[in-house]
Amino acid sequence: MWHNIFHLGASWQEKAIRAILVYAFLLVAIRLFGRRELGQLTAFDLIVLLTLSNILQNAMIGNDNSLSGGVIGAAVLLSANYAIAFATFKNPKAERVLAGLPKILIRDGVLQRDAIRSELLTEQELLSAVRREGLETFEQVKFAIAEPNGLISIIPRRPG
């Protein structure tokens, strides 16, 4: 019994390399497919993310169900994530490359259609974000910004 819990099906080095490669793939994939995955999850997006985790689990730890294999994979992923967070904290250029730049979606009540299209947002999704801030129309918005973290920041126009 104990042998099955702690015995690795492959070397710890292979597990570390697999975890780093999967992490790198996900970094690139999320960056290419947009911030929508992070901040405006629809039911379809959630299904994709859950399925991705299941699909990539075997790629990361191989044919290994041991406790040790899972702990190694998790430790490497957490370490890689910490390293990326540290790099983006220390280096603004790394942050721009890895996280991207904010995009203005609404400027002085006017929809910036190219930016909205590039974020794959519908007008209804954007209007929903506006309403969450207590506003009713796009005209009441000075700026709506798609942030690199996937959230939408809304800055209302001042009445006047």
Sequence and secondary structure as in RCSB ss.txt:
>XXXX:A:sequence
MWHNIFHLGASWQEKAIRAILVYAFLLVAIRLFGRRELGQLTAFDLIVLLTLSNILQNAMIGNDNSLSGGVIGAA
VLLSANYAIAFATFKNPKAERVLAGLPKILIRDGVLQRDAIRSELLTEQELLSAVRREGLETFEQVKFAIAEPNG
LISIIPRRPG
>XXXX:A:secstr
 HHHHH  SS HHHHHHHHHHHHHHHHHHHHHH THHHHS  HHHHHHHHHHHHHHHHHHH S   HHHHHHHHH
HHHHHHHHHHHHHHH HHHHHHHH   EEEEETTEE HHHHHHTT  HHHHHHHHHHTT  SGGGEEEEEE TTS
 EEEEE    
